[in-house]
Amino acid sequence: MPPARKRPRRYDPAKTRAAVLAQLGQVREAVRDLDSEPVLRLTASVAASLAEVGHAVARPAGPRATLTPAEWFLAPGTGPSASDAPLAPLAPDAPLTPLADVERALRDLLDAHPDERLVETGAGVMTLDDFLVTRLVHLVLCADDLTTSVPGLDVPLDRQALAAATRVLADALALKAPGGSTEVRVPPYAVVQCVEGPRHTRGTPPNVVETAPLTWLRLATGRLTWPDALARAEVSASGERADLSGLLPLLP
């Protein structure tokens, strides 16, 4: 018998909004006086990602939500713009919106719309604040990309932003590979069961994967491969069903 479907994880709207603004603020401050090509590409990606919030609000939406944040990441054609946009070359005449202006516009938009507002994301209808969870993933990834690609730069990660990004991508794994034979632990933020096979009920699970939040995000988005993570001891995997290489990355 397949495992019972769990209720979708709920995210606190106030915490989500605060995390989006906090992580955006960290990125804005980190790149304030920088204008190298990698920085410009990544900040342009942040601006484009957050502009999607306004586009989603502007579109006519259906009468009910059809997607959870985890389902959005697995919907055809969505994928995180974070995976590709930072690597795309900027057009010579591409307009660059200052992140201070992006932040101001986002604050105004959030002040004008309640958290239960339904929006059309292009992949389906979500609440505004559930869609913001998908933007959190992009913001955290861009902060990490800036840290790893710009020498001497260390962009702080907002704890709530990192927690939400970790949880939503762990839930996406559980949706992609439903089951209860493998436990994936990303302390201190997420634990999910996934992969078809004998279901664990008590004691120590026979198949366990454990890694850190930032490593998990890199694995889920293809920034880090499963073999490399194992070789660097950045992930531990025990049990015959603990090999996630066939499931990662989650996002194209």
C-alpha positions as CSV (number, residue, x, y, z in Angstrom):
1,M,0.0,0.0,0.0
2,P,1.5,3.4,-0.9
3,P,2.1,5.8,1.9
4,A,-0.6,8.3,2.7
5,R,-0.2,11.6,1.2
6,K,0.9,14.2,3.7
7,R,-0.6,17.6,4.0
8,P,1.4,20.2,2.1
9,R,3.8,22.2,4.3
10,R,2.5,25.6,5.3
11,Y,4.7,28.7,5.4
12,D,4.0,31.6,7.8
13,P,3.2,34.6,5.5
14,A,4.8,37.1,7.8
15,K,8.0,35.1,8.2
16,T,8.1,34.5,4.4
17,R,7.7,38.2,3.6
18,A,10.3,39.2,6.2
19,A,12.7,36.6,4.9
20,V,12.4,37.8,1.3
21,L,13.1,41.3,2.2
22,A,15.9,40.4,4.6
23,Q,17.7,38.2,2.0
24,L,17.2,40.8,-0.7
25,G,18.7,43.4,1.7
26,Q,21.7,41.2,2.3
27,V,22.4,40.9,-1.4
28,R,21.8,44.6,-2.0
29,E,24.3,45.6,0.6
30,A,26.9,43.0,-0.5
31,V,27.0,44.3,-4.1
32,R,26.3,48.0,-3.5
33,D,29.8,49.1,-4.7
34,L,30.5,46.2,-7.1
35,D,30.1,46.3,-10.9
36,S,31.9,43.3,-12.2
37,E,30.3,41.1,-14.9
38,P,29.4,38.2,-12.5
39,V,27.9,40.7,-10.0
40,L,25.8,42.5,-12.7
41,R,24.6,39.1,-14.1
42,L,23.5,37.9,-10.7
43,T,21.8,41.1,-9.6
44,A,20.0,41.3,-12.9
45,S,18.8,37.7,-12.2
46,V,17.5,38.8,-8.7
47,A,15.7,41.8,-10.3
48,A,14.1,39.5,-12.9
49,S,13.1,36.9,-10.4
50,L,11.4,39.4,-8.1
51,A,9.7,41.2,-11.1
52,E,7.9,37.9,-11.6
53,V,6.0,38.6,-8.3
54,G,4.5,41.7,-9.9
55,H,3.7,39.9,-13.1
56,A,2.0,37.1,-11.2
57,V,-0.1,39.7,-9.3
58,A,-1.1,41.4,-12.5
59,R,-2.4,38.3,-14.3
60,P,-6.0,37.2,-13.8
61,A,-6.0,34.3,-11.4
62,G,-8.4,31.3,-11.0
63,P,-10.7,30.9,-8.0
64,R,-8.5,28.5,-6.1
65,A,-4.9,27.5,-5.6
66,T,-3.7,24.6,-7.8
67,L,0.0,24.4,-6.8
68,T,2.0,24.2,-3.6
69,P,5.5,25.7,-3.5
70,A,7.1,22.3,-3.8
71,E,4.8,21.4,-6.8
72,W,5.7,24.6,-8.5
73,F,9.4,23.5,-8.7
74,L,8.4,20.2,-10.5
75,A,5.9,21.8,-12.9
76,P,6.9,21.7,-16.5
77,G,8.8,24.7,-17.7
78,T,9.2,26.4,-14.4
79,G,12.6,25.5,-13.0
80,P,14.4,28.1,-11.0
81,S,15.6,31.0,-13.0
82,A,18.4,31.0,-10.5
83,S,19.9,28.0,-12.2
84,D,20.3,29.6,-15.6
85,A,19.9,33.3,-15.4
86,P,23.2,34.0,-13.4
87,L,25.1,32.3,-16.2
88,A,23.4,34.1,-19.1
89,P,25.5,36.9,-20.7
90,L,24.0,40.4,-20.3
91,A,23.1,42.2,-23.5
92,P,25.3,45.3,-24.0
93,D,22.2,47.6,-23.7
94,A,20.3,45.6,-21.1
95,P,18.7,47.9,-18.6
96,L,19.8,47.2,-15.0
97,T,17.4,48.0,-12.2
98,P,19.1,49.0,-9.0
99,L,18.3,46.5,-6.2
100,A,17.3,49.4,-4.0
101,D,14.5,50.1,-6.5
102,V,13.6,46.5,-6.7
103,E,13.3,46.3,-2.9
104,R,11.2,49.5,-2.8
105,A,8.8,48.2,-5.5
106,L,8.5,44.8,-3.7
107,R,7.7,46.5,-0.4
108,D,5.0,48.6,-2.0
109,L,3.5,45.5,-3.7
110,L,3.5,43.5,-0.6
111,D,1.9,46.3,1.4
112,A,-0.8,46.5,-1.2
113,H,-1.8,42.8,-1.3
114,P,-2.8,40.5,1.5
115,D,-1.1,37.1,2.0
116,E,-4.2,35.2,0.9
117,R,-4.2,36.9,-2.5
118,L,-4.3,34.3,-5.4
119,V,-1.8,34.9,-8.2
120,E,-1.2,33.2,-11.6
121,T,2.4,32.1,-11.8
122,G,2.3,30.8,-15.4
123,A,2.4,27.2,-14.1
124,G,-0.7,27.4,-12.0
125,V,-2.4,29.4,-9.3
126,M,-0.8,29.9,-5.9
127,T,-1.3,32.2,-3.0
128,L,1.0,35.2,-3.2
129,D,3.0,34.1,-0.2
130,D,3.5,30.6,-1.5
131,F,4.9,32.1,-4.6
132,L,7.2,34.2,-2.5
133,V,8.6,30.9,-1.1
134,T,9.8,30.1,-4.7
135,R,11.5,33.5,-4.8
136,L,13.3,32.8,-1.6
137,V,15.0,29.8,-3.2
138,H,16.2,32.0,-6.0
139,L,17.5,34.7,-3.5
140,V,19.4,32.2,-1.4
141,L,20.9,30.6,-4.5
142,C,22.0,34.0,-5.9
143,A,23.5,34.9,-2.6
144,D,25.5,31.6,-2.6
145,D,26.5,32.2,-6.3
146,L,27.8,35.6,-5.4
147,T,29.8,34.2,-2.5
148,T,31.3,31.4,-4.6
149,S,31.9,33.4,-7.8
150,V,33.2,36.8,-6.5
151,P,36.6,36.6,-4.7
152,G,36.4,38.1,-1.2
153,L,32.6,38.4,-1.2
154,D,30.6,36.7,1.5
155,V,26.9,37.3,1.3
156,P,25.1,36.4,4.5
157,L,22.2,34.0,4.3
158,D,19.1,34.9,6.3
159,R,18.2,32.0,8.5
160,Q,14.5,32.0,7.7
161,A,15.2,32.3,4.0
162,L,17.6,29.3,4.1
163,A,15.1,27.3,6.2
164,A,12.3,27.8,3.7
165,A,14.5,27.1,0.7
166,T,15.7,23.9,2.3
167,R,12.3,22.7,3.2
168,V,10.6,23.4,-0.1
169,L,13.3,21.6,-2.1
170,A,13.2,18.6,0.4
171,D,9.5,18.5,-0.1
172,A,10.0,18.6,-3.9
173,L,12.2,15.5,-3.6
174,A,9.5,13.7,-1.7
175,L,7.0,14.5,-4.4
176,K,9.4,13.5,-7.2
177,A,10.2,10.1,-5.5
178,P,7.2,9.3,-3.3
179,G,7.7,6.5,-0.8
180,G,9.0,5.8,2.7
181,S,12.1,3.7,2.4
182,T,14.7,6.5,2.6
183,E,15.0,9.3,5.1
184,V,16.6,12.5,3.9
185,R,17.8,14.7,6.7
186,V,18.9,18.3,6.3
187,P,19.3,19.5,9.9
188,P,18.1,21.6,11.4
189,Y,15.5,22.4,8.9
190,A,14.0,19.4,7.1
191,V,13.4,15.7,7.3
192,V,11.5,13.9,4.5
193,Q,10.9,10.3,3.6
194,C,11.0,9.3,-0.1
195,V,11.8,6.5,-2.6
196,E,9.6,3.5,-3.1
197,G,10.4,0.4,-1.1
198,P,9.9,-1.1,2.4
199,R,8.5,1.6,4.6
200,H,10.4,2.4,7.8
201,T,8.2,2.5,10.9
202,R,10.5,2.5,14.0
203,G,14.1,2.7,15.1
204,T,16.9,3.8,12.9
205,P,15.9,3.9,9.3
206,P,17.8,1.4,7.0
207,N,18.4,4.1,4.4
208,V,19.5,7.5,5.5
209,V,20.9,10.5,3.6
210,E,22.1,13.5,5.6
211,T,23.7,16.8,4.5
212,A,23.8,20.5,5.4
213,P,21.3,23.0,4.1
214,L,23.5,24.8,1.6
215,T,24.9,21.5,0.3
216,W,21.3,20.3,-0.2
217,L,20.4,23.4,-2.2
218,R,23.5,23.0,-4.3
219,L,22.7,19.3,-4.9
220,A,19.0,20.0,-5.7
221,T,19.9,22.7,-8.3
222,G,22.8,21.0,-9.9
223,R,25.5,23.2,-8.6
224,L,27.0,20.2,-6.9
225,T,26.9,16.6,-8.2
226,W,26.2,13.6,-6.0
227,P,29.6,12.0,-6.6
228,D,31.4,15.2,-5.8
229,A,29.4,15.7,-2.6
230,L,30.2,12.1,-1.5
231,A,33.9,12.5,-2.4
232,R,34.1,15.7,-0.3
233,A,32.2,14.1,2.6
234,E,29.6,16.8,2.2
235,V,26.8,14.2,2.3
236,S,26.5,10.9,4.1
237,A,24.5,8.1,2.6
238,S,23.9,4.7,4.2
239,G,21.7,1.8,2.9
240,E,21.1,0.3,-0.6
241,R,18.3,2.9,-1.3
242,A,20.3,5.9,-0.2
243,D,21.8,6.7,-3.6
244,L,20.0,9.8,-4.8
245,S,22.2,10.3,-7.9
246,G,19.3,9.3,-10.2
247,L,17.0,11.9,-8.6
248,L,19.3,14.9,-8.5
249,P,19.3,17.6,-9.5
250,L,15.7,18.1,-8.9
251,L,15.6,21.2,-11.1
252,P,16.6,21.4,-14.7
